Amino acid sequence: MISLVEKLGVFPKKVSSTKGGEWASTCPKCGGSDRFRIWPNVENPKCRGAYWCRQCNVHGDSIQFCMEFLSLPFDRAVRECGSFLPAKVFLPLDRVDSVVQHKELVSPCQEWMQRAEEVVDVAHKTLLRRPKELEKLALRGLPVEAVCRYRLGFLPMPVQDDSWRWGLEIGERTKFFLPPGYVIPWFDSTGVLKLKIRRSDYNKEFKFGKYFIVRGSMASFSTFGNFNLETMVIVESELDAMALVHSSPDLVFSSSAGSSLANPDMLTDYWAKNVLNLWICHDNDEAGLAMLAKWKRRYPHSRATPMPLGKDVGEAINTGLDVRKWVANGLNLP
């Protein structure tokens, strides 16, 4: 719902946590200042999201918004919202099996987003003062300008925090733990939605994984770049997705699954089905091949595009691969 409104050049601001989050903006119909209210997490029979203008009383769900303000016919409005009609309405028979349930996108609470913003700010300033860590990121395709663009950070030591600072529900553990490592935020115009840490204390005997997802983060893929481009690249790591987009911001946008086993959320599924070119840049290992097989079954039009060098994008860049040239060749560009 927020992104639909932004297509009109109107940028809503969050004003409360009512109904899962309430945003306010200028009304795109009557122009009433701060009169237009948006509830992107409200559940409706056909879709998520609702709007209402307190001045002109225009109202509806996200599908109605697409029809009224974006001039889309009903079937396209449904697709634009990431929703589905019954298969017999507009889906050909060979695509009926692809209509599956996907993870819904629910934004973190306002307290969580505020505390996450504070952590990201401190970690980012810390990283900018650590040349050795910056050099490591540069070697995998993320120079300082990319570090600043994506607000990457670093925690040199473990952090203990209080759960209430993050707005967690009663009954959650009192203490909130953050391990040391690279802080990888994912955010949009409303703020930080997801926070992940690539642990610096990880080793192969470690009983936990290399990546730590901060409790309360949005359960979604992390997508970077210009969503209006014709080529979407699916990778496993957020850092790889950032490096791809940094090398070729005018050619591709990239979505990080975070795991070879992850199922796409509603928005990623929408893009995957509607983008002109869908590339699966899987890791060159057994898990990566399993990931490729899974995505090919779900999206037969996708194309396998593993790195010609190294295990993944970061290793390929570190080995000397010109990623932009690799992307251009894949698109048959000069």
C-alpha positions in Angstrom: 0.0 0.0 0.0 2.8 2.4 0.8 4.6 1.8 -2.4 1.4 2.2 -4.4 0.9 5.7 -3.0 4.5 6.6 -3.6 4.0 5.9 -7.3 1.9 9.1 -7.3 4.8 11.1 -5.9 3.2 11.1 -2.4 5.4 9.9 0.4 3.4 8.9 3.6 4.8 9.3 7.1 4.1 6.8 9.9 2.0 8.5 12.6 0.8 5.7 14.9 0.7 1.9 15.5 -3.1 1.7 15.0 -4.3 -1.4 13.1 -0.7 -2.6 12.7 0.6 0.8 11.6 -1.0 4.0 10.3 0.5 6.4 7.8 -0.6 9.9 6.8 -0.1 11.9 3.6 -1.6 14.5 1.3 -4.7 13.1 -0.4 -4.0 12.2 -4.0 -7.7 13.1 -4.9 -8.6 16.3 -3.0 -5.2 17.4 -2.0 -6.1 17.7 1.6 -2.9 18.1 3.7 -2.3 15.3 6.1 -5.9 14.1 5.7 -5.2 10.8 3.9 -4.8 7.8 6.1 -3.2 4.5 5.1 -3.2 1.1 7.0 -0.9 -1.2 4.9 -1.3 -4.2 7.3 -5.1 -4.3 7.5 -6.4 -7.7 6.2 -9.2 -7.6 3.6 -11.0 -10.4 1.8 -9.0 -10.0 -1.4 -5.8 -8.2 -0.3 -3.9 -6.3 2.4 -4.1 -2.6 2.9 -6.7 0.2 3.3 -7.0 3.9 2.8 -9.4 6.8 3.8 -9.4 10.5 3.3 -10.9 12.4 6.2 -11.7 15.4 4.0 -13.2 13.9 0.8 -14.1 10.5 2.2 -12.5 8.5 -0.6 -11.7 5.1 0.7 -11.1 1.4 -0.2 -8.6 -1.4 -0.2 -5.3 -1.5 -2.1 -7.0 -3.1 -5.2 -9.5 -0.2 -5.3 -6.6 2.2 -5.0 -4.9 0.8 -8.1 -8.1 1.0 -10.1 -9.1 4.5 -8.9 -5.7 6.3 -8.8 -3.4 4.2 -11.1 -6.1 3.5 -13.7 -5.5 -0.2 -13.7 -8.2 -2.8 -14.8 -9.3 -5.1 -12.1 -7.1 -8.1 -13.0 -4.0 -6.0 -13.2 -4.9 -4.2 -10.0 -5.1 -7.6 -8.3 -1.6 -8.6 -9.5 -0.2 -5.2 -8.6 -1.2 -5.8 -5.0 0.4 -9.3 -5.0 -3.0 -10.9 -4.6 -4.6 -13.7 -6.6 -8.0 -14.3 -8.1 -9.3 -17.9 -8.5 -7.3 -19.6 -11.1 -10.3 -20.0 -13.5 -10.6 -16.2 -13.8 -7.3 -15.3 -15.5 -4.6 -17.9 -14.9 -3.9 -20.5 -17.7 -4.2 -24.1 -16.6 -0.5 -24.8 -16.7 0.0 -22.1 -14.0 -2.6 -23.3 -11.5 -0.1 -25.3 -9.5 2.1 -22.2 -9.0 -0.6 -20.5 -7.0 0.7 -21.2 -3.5 0.6 -19.4 -0.1 3.6 -17.1 0.5 4.9 -15.4 3.6 3.0 -12.2 4.3 5.0 -9.0 5.0 4.3 -7.5 8.4 6.3 -4.5 9.4 8.0 -4.4 12.9 6.5 -2.3 15.6 7.5 1.4 15.9 9.6 0.7 19.0 11.5 -2.0 17.2 12.2 0.2 14.2 13.4 3.1 16.4 15.8 0.9 18.4 17.0 -0.8 15.2 17.7 2.7 13.7 19.8 3.5 16.8 21.8 0.3 16.5 22.4 0.8 12.7 23.6 4.3 13.3 26.1 3.3 16.0 27.3 0.3 14.0 27.7 2.2 10.8 29.8 4.9 12.4 31.9 2.2 14.0 32.5 0.5 10.7 33.6 3.7 9.0 36.4 4.0 11.7 37.7 0.5 11.0 39.8 0.4 7.8 40.5 -3.3 8.0 36.8 -4.2 8.0 36.2 -1.7 5.2 38.9 -3.4 3.1 37.3 -6.8 3.6 34.0 -5.5 2.3 35.7 -3.7 -0.6 37.3 -7.0 -1.7 33.9 -8.5 -2.1 32.5 -5.6 -4.2 31.3 -3.2 -1.5 33.6 -0.1 -1.3 32.9 2.8 1.1 30.3 4.4 -1.2 28.3 1.1 -1.1 28.8 0.8 2.7 27.3 4.2 3.1 24.5 3.6 0.6 23.3 0.4 2.4 24.3 1.7 5.9 26.3 -1.4 6.7 27.8 -1.4 10.1 30.0 -3.4 12.5 29.7 -4.5 16.1 33.2 -5.4 17.5 31.8 -6.9 20.7 28.5 -8.7 21.7 25.7 -6.4 22.9 23.2 -7.1 25.6 20.1 -5.0 25.4 16.6 -4.9 27.1 13.8 -6.5 25.1 11.3 -3.7 26.1 13.5 -1.3 24.1 12.5 -3.2 21.0 8.8 -3.3 21.8 8.7 -7.1 22.2 5.6 -8.7 23.6 5.2 -9.6 27.2 6.6 -13.0 27.8 9.7 -12.6 25.6 13.1 -13.0 27.2 14.1 -10.0 29.2 17.5 -9.7 27.6 18.2 -9.0 23.9 21.4 -10.4 22.5 23.3 -9.1 19.5 26.5 -11.0 18.4 29.6 -9.3 17.1 30.0 -8.9 13.3 28.8 -7.0 10.2 25.4 -5.4 10.7 23.3 -5.7 7.6 20.1 -3.6 7.7 17.3 -3.6 5.2 15.1 -0.5 5.1 12.7 1.5 3.0 11.3 5.1 3.3 9.6 4.2 6.6 12.8 3.0 8.3 14.6 -0.2 9.2 12.5 -3.3 8.6 15.0 -6.1 9.0 18.3 -6.5 10.8 20.9 -9.2 10.2 24.4 -9.8 11.5 27.1 -11.7 9.8 28.9 -13.1 12.8 32.6 -12.4 13.2 32.8 -15.1 15.9 31.6 -17.9 13.6 33.5 -21.1 13.0 32.6 -24.4 11.4 32.1 -26.1 14.8 29.7 -23.3 15.9 26.3 -24.7 16.8 24.6 -21.6 15.3 24.6 -20.3 11.8 26.9 -17.7 10.3 24.1 -15.2 10.1 22.0 -13.9 13.0 18.5 -12.5 12.3 17.5 -10.0 15.0 14.2 -11.0 16.6 11.3 -8.9 15.4 12.7 -8.4 11.9 10.3 -8.5 9.0 10.2 -12.1 7.6 11.0 -11.2 4.0 13.6 -11.3 1.4 15.9 -8.3 1.2 15.6 -6.6 -2.2 18.0 -3.9 -3.5 18.0 -1.6 -6.5 15.5 -0.2 -9.0 12.5 -2.5 -9.0 11.4 -1.1 -12.4 14.3 -2.8 -14.3 13.7 -5.8 -16.4 16.1 -8.2 -14.8 15.9 -9.6 -11.2 18.7 -11.7 -9.8 18.0 -14.0 -6.9 21.1 -14.7 -4.6 21.5 -16.2 -1.2 23.4 -13.5 0.6 22.4 -9.8 1.3 26.0 -8.8 0.7 26.1 -10.5 -2.7 22.8 -8.8 -3.7 24.3 -5.4 -2.7 27.5 -6.0 -4.6 25.5 -7.0 -7.7 23.4 -3.9 -7.6 26.4 -1.6 -6.8 28.2 -2.9 -9.9 25.2 -2.7 -12.2 22.5 -0.3 -10.8 21.1 0.4 -14.2 20.9 -3.2 -15.4 19.6 -5.4 -12.5 17.9 -5.4 -9.1 18.6 -8.2 -6.7 16.8 -10.1 -4.0 18.5 -12.0 -1.3 16.8 -15.2 -0.1 19.0 -15.4 3.1 19.0 -19.2 2.8 19.0 -21.8 0.1 15.8 -23.2 1.6 13.8 -20.0 1.9 10.4 -19.6 0.2 9.7 -16.3 -1.4 7.4 -13.8 0.3 4.4 -12.3 -1.5 6.2 -9.4 -3.0 9.2 -11.4 -4.2 6.8 -13.9 -5.8 5.0 -11.1 -7.6 8.3 -9.7 -9.0 9.5 -13.2 -9.9 6.4 -13.9 -11.9 6.2 -10.6 -13.7 9.8 -9.6 -14.4 11.2 -10.0 -17.9 14.4 -11.8 -16.9 14.6 -13.9 -13.7 18.2 -15.0 -12.9 19.0 -17.6 -10.2 22.6 -16.8 -9.2 22.9 -19.8 -6.8 26.0 -20.6 -4.8 28.4 -23.2 -6.4 27.8 -25.9 -3.8 25.3 -28.6 -3.0 22.9 -26.3 -1.2 23.1 -23.9 -4.2 22.1 -26.6 -6.6 19.1 -27.5 -4.3 18.1 -23.9 -4.3 18.3 -23.8 -8.1 16.1 -26.9 -8.5 13.5 -25.4 -6.1 13.3 -22.1 -8.0 13.2 -23.7 -11.4 10.2 -25.8 -10.3 8.4 -22.8 -9.1 9.4 -20.4 -11.9 10.1 -22.4 -15.1 11.0 -19.2 -17.0 14.0 -18.5 -14.6 17.5 -18.9 -15.8 20.5 -20.4 -13.9 23.3 -17.9 -13.7 26.0 -19.1 -11.2 29.2 -17.2 -10.9 32.0 -18.5 -13.3 34.5 -18.1 -10.5 34.4 -18.9 -6.8 31.4 -20.0 -4.7 29.3 -16.8 -4.8 29.3 -13.2 -6.0 31.7 -12.0 -3.2 34.3 -14.7 -3.9 34.0 -14.1 -7.7 34.7 -10.4 -7.3 37.6 -11.1 -4.9 39.0 -13.5 -7.5 39.0 -10.7 -10.1 35.7 -11.1 -12.0 34.2 -8.0 -13.6 30.6 -8.4 -12.4 29.2 -5.6 -14.5 30.7 -7.1 -17.6 29.3 -10.5 -16.6 25.8 -9.0 -16.2 26.1 -7.1 -19.6 27.2 -10.3 -21.4 24.2 -12.2 -19.8 21.9 -9.5 -21.2 23.7 -9.5 -24.6 24.7 -5.9 -24.2 27.8 -4.4 -25.8 
